[in-house]
Amino acid sequence: MSVRVDWRVSCRLVGTILKWLWVPLLLPLGLALYDGTRLLPFLAPMVGTVAVGFGLERLTDERDLRTREAFLMVALSWLSIALVGATPFVLAGEGVLGEPVNALFESMSGVTTTGATIIVDFERHSRAVLMWRAVLQWMGGLGILVLATAILSQLSVGGAQLMETETQTQDVNKLTPRISETAALLWKLYIGLTGLQVAVLYGLHLLGLAPEMTLYDAVAHAFTTISTAGFSPRGESIVAFSPAVQWAIVPFMAVGATSFVLIYFALQGNLDRVRDSDEFRFYVGILASFSLAVGGVLLVDGGPYTNLEAIARHSLFQVVSIVTTTGYASTDFNTWSSGAKHLLFVCMFIGGMAGSTTCSIKTLRWLVVTKAFRRDLFTAASPSAIRPVRLSGSVVDEETIRDIYAYTLVSLIFFIVATIFVVVDASRVGLAVTEFEAMGAAAATFFNVGPAFGIAGPLESYDPFPRSTKLAMTFLMWIGRIEIIPVLVLLTPSYWRS
């Protein structure tokens, strides 16, 4: 059997990524040196990734990435980074992260910006290890931005091809004349927003409004906010911090899930592009509507809060956190009423804007589905009418609409199958998990949200789940982050056969 895909080209490019992973390892290494903790967990992967990276680069001199090789490269990149990311956890051997399956779960959760954690006792882990979790998430957030711009748009599996229509940009890849310049532009935006959040959070500390927000916490939380990821070095998540910190984090979560193309236009002073964006208005409307709905339920329930400020803060924070797939917790929403928790559950299926660091189905797809469904109802009553679906004035072609319908349907099927697996596997080992908790855990991992409900709640851990469920969830996080299609294509025999 001859093989149609040149796997060596894909592996060569993965090797190029791996050989540079020593750079982000410098931060936890420096922290370990400063704190006097073990250096080996970070030194060993630095040496290993450089060696493996150079080795993979020598597989071939061919550099052209065709569609087939791109699918393999996308899938292998996230998987290989997660494997490397797990190495410091295993070598450090601290708490539950010393177990390889747990380490892989935590690493995949980090690099896919999911934020679901295995850790039970945060005090047992060094600051260097906890910072490595944050660094993994920061890399994952930037990685999906660059990947969506550079590669996924060419494969028609990401949101970038829709960004062209939504932002009325002829080609998002031509935001600058060269793709390398576009990547550099995204880097600058990403680093700038991260730096701004560090300054805001630590500034609150210096002003006496955030006593618990040290410089270390400010950096770690900035890394995991802009990336809409949600790992906190505190077991209490954002509950550990003052209301001022919780209010300050909300806009950064929202910005992280906003199209970086629109952010670029806004910074250029071109606010008309932002105002004219159908998706941006839809995204803001969803955040506002669900926040008001959750706040209204909490107000009627007479829940655990004693004043309107607390109700407004926690309802807004949790809706923004879940819709943007950040996954932070400002309160233990496990204690909320059934109505409020079900509203948050629906939020898991939404996601932020295309072209951002967010995950889940994304608002752009839901907007197209809504418009297309309304169009179909209209044409059913008036068969001779021609009514194209438009986004920000541009017509969305029918092939794109079919792709979005298919993607949404496949996502829901994966969610249903995953839920059934969690229920059956938990029952197999005698773990008490309700159907709602299983649905929440499946959605939280597959849509890269992070916390769910019950035993996987915002202040809990995924550690009680059996290893088989953890491995299944690791797979869900992987395919959810790269939008399913690249992995499904690899599982198709015709992809490999000539």
VOGU-3710 file (C-alpha; in Angstrom, 3 decimals, decimal comma):
1> msvrvdwrvs> 0,000/0,000/0,000  1,474/3,351/-0,975  0,911/6,291/1,339  -0,363/9,602/0,021  0,706/11,741/2,953  4,330/12,696/3,481  4,415/12,312/7,260  8,045/13,384/7,335  7,088/16,952/6,360  4,547/17,078/9,190
11> crlvgtilkw> 7,020/15,674/11,686  9,693/18,097/10,505  7,425/21,043/11,342  6,463/19,493/14,686  10,185/19,163/15,367  10,635/22,877/14,677  8,005/23,628/17,331  9,498/21,185/19,832  13,045/22,468/19,557  11,870/25,913/20,719
21> lwvplllplg> 9,980/24,645/23,768  13,112/25,215/25,872  12,282/28,946/25,816  8,991/28,835/27,795  10,606/26,351/30,205  13,009/29,114/31,248  10,356/30,852/33,388  9,552/27,923/35,723  13,247/26,998/35,722  14,160/30,491/36,913
31> lalydgtrll> 11,442/30,341/39,550  12,686/26,957/40,766  16,212/28,394/40,969  14,920/31,394/42,951  12,840/29,263/45,324  15,544/26,626/45,748  13,371/23,777/44,452  14,419/21,009/42,052  15,724/22,069/38,624  15,751/18,623/36,958
41> pflapmvgtv> 11,986/18,616/36,103  12,612/21,570/33,784  16,209/20,997/32,665  15,553/17,462/31,416  12,687/18,381/29,028  14,689/21,385/27,799  17,495/19,111/26,657  15,101/16,418/25,425  12,910/18,686/23,275  15,913/20,324/21,616
51> avgfglerlt> 17,387/16,916/20,778  14,106/15,468/19,497  13,288/18,662/17,622  16,581/18,709/15,745  16,211/14,999/15,036  12,737/15,408/13,514  13,904/18,349/11,405  16,437/16,089/9,730  13,806/13,655/8,468  13,442/15,613/5,232
61> derdlrtrea> 14,474/18,846/3,545  10,973/19,293/2,098  9,185/22,300/3,643  5,982/22,657/1,590  2,945/21,896/3,719  0,108/20,477/1,607  -3,399/19,969/2,965  -2,800/16,336/3,926  0,407/17,114/5,794  -1,252/20,108/7,483
71> flmvalswls> -3,958/17,909/9,041  -1,293/15,611/10,504  0,860/18,528/11,621  -2,044/20,224/13,449  -3,008/17,057/15,312  0,561/16,054/16,194  1,543/19,538/17,356  -1,010/19,704/20,161  -0,400/16,084/21,150  3,384/16,392/21,236
81> ialvgatpfv> 3,329/19,647/23,226  0,985/18,025/25,755  3,358/15,061/26,107  6,330/17,365/26,651  4,263/19,505/29,018  3,528/16,488/31,197  7,220/15,687/31,688  7,951/18,326/34,385  4,886/17,144/36,347  6,059/13,533/36,328
91> lagegvlgep> 9,689/14,393/37,135  8,657/16,745/39,948  6,520/13,943/41,394  4,457/16,344/43,491  1,094/15,034/44,680  -1,292/13,493/42,152  0,608/15,031/39,213  3,396/12,519/39,684  1,167/9,840/38,143  1,673/9,808/34,313
101> vnalfesmsg> -2,031/9,688/33,359  -2,778/12,582/35,692  0,206/14,518/34,364  -0,936/14,026/30,765  -4,485/15,084/31,681  -3,195/18,252/33,380  -0,813/19,048/30,539  -3,452/18,524/27,832  -5,863/20,618/29,884  -3,187/23,308/29,979
111> vtttgatiiv> -2,100/23,457/26,366  -5,680/23,200/25,084  -6,612/26,057/27,475  -9,276/23,874/29,093  -8,495/24,529/32,753  -9,858/21,257/34,166  -7,471/20,269/36,933  -6,459/17,036/38,608  -4,825/18,785/41,559  -6,415/18,197/44,941
121> dferhsravl> -3,977/19,841/47,348  -2,384/22,915/45,788  -0,104/23,469/48,802  1,856/20,304/47,907  3,011/21,794/44,600  5,925/24,157/44,114  5,434/27,607/42,600  7,553/26,532/39,613  5,243/23,613/38,782  2,128/25,766/39,176
131> mwravlqwmg> 3,702/28,443/36,953  4,440/25,801/34,294  0,690/25,086/34,157  0,070/28,781/33,498  2,802/28,946/30,853  1,286/25,949/29,054  -2,056/27,736/28,868  -0,503/30,984/27,663  1,275/29,069/24,876  -1,950/27,263/23,962
141> glgilvlata> -3,911/30,496/23,654  -1,373/32,094/21,360  -0,865/28,842/19,480  -4,483/28,541/18,422  -4,481/32,148/17,243  -1,492/31,640/15,005  -2,709/28,229/13,917  -6,160/29,539/12,975  -4,630/32,340/10,957  -1,865/30,395/9,286
151> ilsqlsvgga> -3,194/26,883/8,776  -6,763/26,140/9,850  -8,149/28,728/7,444  -6,479/26,840/4,599  -8,072/23,596/5,772  -11,520/25,193/6,136  -11,924/23,702/9,594  -11,370/26,731/11,782  -13,118/30,014/12,220  -10,578/32,023/10,257
161> qlmetetqtq> -12,282/31,544/6,903  -15,442/32,963/8,450  -13,511/35,847/9,913  -12,932/37,046/6,359  -16,665/37,451/5,894  -17,433/38,741/9,347  -14,699/41,358/9,549  -15,085/42,282/5,874  -11,391/41,635/5,511  -10,707/40,232/2,066
171> dvnkltpris> -8,285/37,740/3,524  -7,355/37,522/7,183  -4,015/36,164/6,076  -3,474/39,492/4,355  -4,074/41,521/7,482  -0,437/42,283/6,864  1,408/41,569/3,584  3,108/38,424/4,930  1,842/35,650/7,173  4,978/36,001/9,298
181> etaallwkly> 4,079/39,660/9,881  0,513/38,675/10,811  1,870/36,175/13,325  4,176/38,854/14,722  1,222/41,233/14,986  -0,767/38,649/16,952  2,245/38,089/19,206  2,444/41,808/19,965  -1,276/42,082/20,712  -1,197/38,993/22,903
191> igltglqvav> 1,892/40,049/24,851  0,585/43,603/25,189  -2,764/42,483/26,627  -0,994/40,074/28,991  1,334/42,820/30,201  -1,582/45,206/30,668  -3,409/42,693/32,852  -0,303/42,066/34,968  -0,054/45,820/35,523  -3,745/46,134/36,447
201> lyglhllgla> -3,772/43,182/38,859  -0,523/44,068/40,588  -1,535/47,738/40,577  -4,625/46,797/42,587  -2,300/45,087/45,062  -0,098/48,181/45,373  -3,205/50,321/45,917  -4,292/48,057/48,767  -7,360/46,767/46,927  -6,030/43,235/46,394
211> pemtlydava> -3,971/42,055/49,397  -3,626/38,481/48,083  -2,576/39,444/44,541  1,217/39,108/44,593  3,333/39,699/41,482  3,538/35,916/41,032  -0,262/35,640/41,147  -0,650/38,605/38,787  1,610/36,991/36,168  0,059/33,534/36,537
221> hafttistag> -3,501/34,862/36,251  -2,687/37,161/33,333  -1,228/34,150/31,488  -4,423/32,176/32,038  -6,965/34,956/31,467  -6,034/36,337/28,027  -5,695/32,743/26,848  -9,263/32,111/28,165  -7,793/29,115/29,962  -8,523/29,291/33,692
231> fsprgesiva> -5,706/27,558/35,605  -5,161/29,392/38,886  -2,278/28,625/41,268  -4,860/28,924/44,050  -7,153/26,038/44,933  -9,940/28,569/45,528  -9,489/30,027/42,013  -10,560/33,702/41,945  -12,612/33,180/45,106  -9,282/33,728/46,886
241> fspavqwaiv> -9,164/37,363/45,770  -11,030/40,564/46,541  -14,117/41,802/44,628  -11,879/44,428/42,981  -9,798/41,648/41,385  -12,929/39,794/40,262  -14,322/42,921/38,576  -10,924/43,608/36,964  -10,624/40,118/35,459  -14,044/40,193/33,742
251> pfmavgatsf> -13,084/42,549/30,859  -9,846/40,660/30,201  -11,740/37,363/29,867  -14,147/39,073/27,458  -11,294/40,598/25,430  -9,490/37,252/25,210  -12,591/35,787/23,559  -12,958/38,726/21,152  -11,666/38,444/17,595  -8,086/39,691/17,569
261> vliyfalqgn> -8,728/41,113/14,104  -11,385/43,395/15,604  -9,076/44,293/18,491  -6,458/45,259/15,914  -8,972/47,437/14,057  -10,086/49,044/17,338  -6,495/49,865/18,279  -6,054/51,405/14,825  -9,005/53,687/15,612  -11,239/51,945/13,074
271> ldrvrdsdef> -14,211/51,541/15,412  -16,667/51,303/12,499  -15,394/47,750/11,853  -16,224/46,846/15,439  -19,662/48,471/15,406  -20,527/46,893/12,043  -19,601/43,377/13,165  -22,729/41,231/13,473  -20,817/38,669/15,482  -19,470/41,204/17,981
281> rfyvgilasf> -22,974/42,525/18,677  -24,260/38,938/18,972  -21,406/38,042/21,363  -21,987/41,055/23,604  -25,747/40,403/23,532  -25,241/36,824/24,699  -22,995/37,891/27,589  -25,507/40,542/28,660  -28,587/38,320/28,279  -27,217/35,343/30,194
291> slavggvllv> -25,745/37,581/32,924  -29,133/39,223/33,457  -30,879/35,838/33,402  -28,507/34,270/35,957  -28,623/37,401/38,115  -32,419/37,334/37,999  -32,516/33,687/39,089  -30,091/34,367/41,965  -32,193/37,350/43,012  -35,420/35,346/42,998
301> dggpytnlea> -33,804/32,345/44,713  -32,524/34,539/47,515  -29,262/32,528/47,240  -26,121/32,930/49,330  -25,565/36,622/48,540  -26,719/39,498/50,707  -26,510/42,454/48,339  -27,081/43,387/44,701  -23,395/44,089/44,056  -22,470/40,490/44,901
311> iarhslfqvv> -25,280/39,112/42,737  -24,274/41,324/39,806  -20,566/40,517/40,209  -20,903/36,746/40,454  -23,549/36,392/37,741  -21,512/38,523/35,299  -18,215/36,879/36,250  -19,477/33,311/35,903  -21,341/33,891/32,647  -18,331/35,601/31,050
321> sivtttgyas> -16,020/32,917/32,461  -18,085/30,026/31,056  -19,108/31,583/27,709  -15,505/32,564/26,962  -14,420/29,073/28,149  -12,011/30,637/30,680  -13,366/28,591/33,553  -12,407/30,741/36,533  -14,680/30,739/39,575  -15,502/33,812/41,634
331> tdfntwssga> -17,794/31,723/43,820  -18,729/28,083/44,317  -21,570/27,929/41,787  -22,121/24,324/42,855  -24,223/25,856/45,626  -26,470/27,725/43,186  -30,004/26,649/42,433  -30,759/24,178/39,668  -32,052/26,960/37,408  -28,860/29,030/37,654
341> khllfvcmfi> -26,627/25,987/37,110  -28,577/24,919/34,032  -28,131/28,398/32,544  -24,354/28,055/33,048  -24,515/24,605/31,462  -26,049/26,112/28,306  -23,247/28,711/28,283  -20,697/25,889/27,863  -21,957/25,287/24,309  -21,542/28,873/23,110
351> ggmagsttcs> -17,908/30,043/23,173  -16,506/33,425/22,190  -15,743/34,916/18,792  -13,877/33,257/15,946  -10,281/34,433/15,681  -9,828/34,608/19,449  -8,313/32,272/22,024  -11,716/30,845/22,961  -13,026/27,304/22,385  -16,458/25,613/22,160
361> iktlrwlvvt> -18,744/26,037/19,126  -18,218/29,820/18,951  -20,701/32,637/18,507  -20,045/32,998/14,790  -21,283/29,488/14,078  -24,367/29,984/16,252  -25,075/33,270/14,474  -24,869/31,602/11,065  -27,027/28,684/12,253  -29,633/31,122/13,586
371> kafrrdlfta> -29,705/33,208/10,411  -29,748/30,145/8,160  -32,573/28,534/10,149  -34,605/31,753/9,963  -33,909/31,914/6,212  -35,007/28,298/5,784  -38,273/28,982/7,621  -38,898/31,959/5,323  -38,160/30,070/2,102  -40,344/27,167/3,274
381> aspsairpvr> -43,284/29,556/3,235  -42,090/31,329/0,050  -40,293/28,709/-2,090  -39,559/31,114/-4,944  -37,869/33,670/-2,702  -34,077/34,106/-2,767  -32,759/35,171/0,603  -29,017/34,740/1,177  -27,525/34,590/4,650  -25,466/37,695/5,340
391> lsgsvvdeet> -22,879/38,515/7,975  -21,953/42,156/8,385  -23,314/42,778/4,895  -21,379/39,967/3,173  -23,081/36,861/1,811  -22,136/33,562/3,453  -21,840/30,878/0,770  -23,969/27,748/1,030  -20,967/25,419/1,343  -19,840/27,281/4,468
401> irdiyaytlv> -23,337/27,035/5,932  -23,371/23,275/5,309  -19,945/22,952/6,962  -21,203/24,826/10,023  -24,319/22,669/10,271  -22,130/19,563/10,008  -19,603/20,790/12,575  -22,341/21,685/15,061  -24,039/18,318/14,603  -20,783/16,364/14,974
411> sliffivati> -19,934/18,349/18,122  -23,267/17,506/19,709  -22,874/13,819/18,800  -19,427/13,748/20,416  -20,867/15,397/23,519  -23,661/12,805/23,791  -21,293/9,857/23,329  -18,845/11,330/25,839  -21,614/11,798/28,398  -22,711/8,170/28,050
421> fvvvdasrvg> -19,103/7,013/28,444  -18,609/9,076/31,630  -21,812/7,684/33,166  -20,985/4,060/32,294  -17,309/4,264/33,294  -18,033/6,011/36,582  -20,698/3,416/37,358  -18,195/0,644/36,573  -15,941/1,734/39,429  -18,775/2,698/41,784
431> lavtefeamg> -18,243/6,454/41,486  -21,468/8,341/42,203  -21,995/10,744/39,287  -25,422/12,086/38,339  -26,432/12,475/34,703  -26,196/16,274/35,003  -22,693/16,049/36,480  -21,660/13,668/33,672  -23,060/16,033/31,030  -21,247/18,921/32,664
441> aaaatffnvg> -17,912/17,060/32,816  -18,208/15,910/29,192  -19,078/19,407/27,966  -16,419/21,059/30,145  -13,635/18,905/28,688  -14,814/18,564/25,081  -15,600/22,296/24,755  -12,454/23,186/26,766  -14,348/25,061/29,485  -12,735/23,479/32,567
451> pafgiagple> -14,922/23,347/35,671  -18,302/21,632/35,621  -20,682/20,640/38,408  -20,720/18,269/41,377  -17,473/16,328/41,819  -15,971/18,251/38,865  -17,216/21,571/40,248  -15,345/24,909/40,277  -13,546/24,249/43,572  -13,233/20,490/43,073
461> sydpfprstk> -10,918/18,204/41,067  -11,201/15,662/38,235  -8,977/13,297/40,221  -11,853/11,059/41,484  -12,631/9,889/37,932  -11,101/6,537/36,912  -8,023/6,502/34,670  -10,039/5,365/31,660  -12,337/8,389/31,999  -9,353/10,706/32,437
471> lamtflmwig> -7,789/9,326/29,235  -11,091/9,738/27,388  -11,360/13,321/28,634  -7,759/13,957/27,546  -8,766/12,814/24,054  -11,852/15,061/24,194  -9,784/18,102/25,140  -7,365/17,376/22,281  -9,938/17,039/19,510  -12,103/19,819/20,953
481> rieiipvlvl> -9,237/22,309/20,818  -8,353/21,572/17,179  -12,025/21,526/16,179  -12,474/17,776/15,629  -11,980/17,618/11,865  -8,151/17,168/11,717  -8,366/14,112/13,995  -11,379/12,639/12,177  -9,587/13,066/8,852  -6,580/11,165/10,207
491> ltpsywrs> -8,884/8,307/11,212  -10,169/8,025/7,636  -8,433/5,170/5,695  -8,570/7,124/2,419  -6,414/9,826/4,003  -3,514/7,379/4,214  -4,072/5,281/1,063  -2,936/6,230/-2,391
//
